[in-house]
Structures are given as C-alpha cells and as structure tokens.
Amino acid sequence: MGTWNLEAFDFSGSTSGNFEIVDLSSDLSGEARNIDTALSFNEDNTFNFEGSYDDVLEPKE
C-alpha cells in the first residue's frame, strides 16, 4: 500500500527504578539521529517498521 521514510523523531518521557534501597527517577527528552528507517503499510491493515536510528537523550532540568 505504501512506505513512509522516517525523517525526524523527537520524544520525551520519564523513567524510574530502584537500585537496592535507592529510588531513582528522571525526566528526559531526546531525538533520533542517523535515521535509516521506513514504515511500510500492508493491504491486510498491518505494518512493518524496519531500519535503525540512534537515540540521543538529554535530561530535563
């Protein structure tokens, strides 16, 4: 049906965890670099996501 090439990807979120007795959490944002990725839509209403990109994360202040 068609293929879209990923040109840019920005994201934000948060992460949390526990290391022994220390609770850790952080807000972050980032962007994709070195993008070589495509999203292909199929006639059976499924899609395939193929390729790769690098995540560049930055902590939020």
Secondary structure, 3 states (H helix, E strand, C coil): CEEEECCCCEEEEEEEEEECCEEEEEEEEEEEEEEEEEEEECCCCCEEEEEEEEEEEEECC
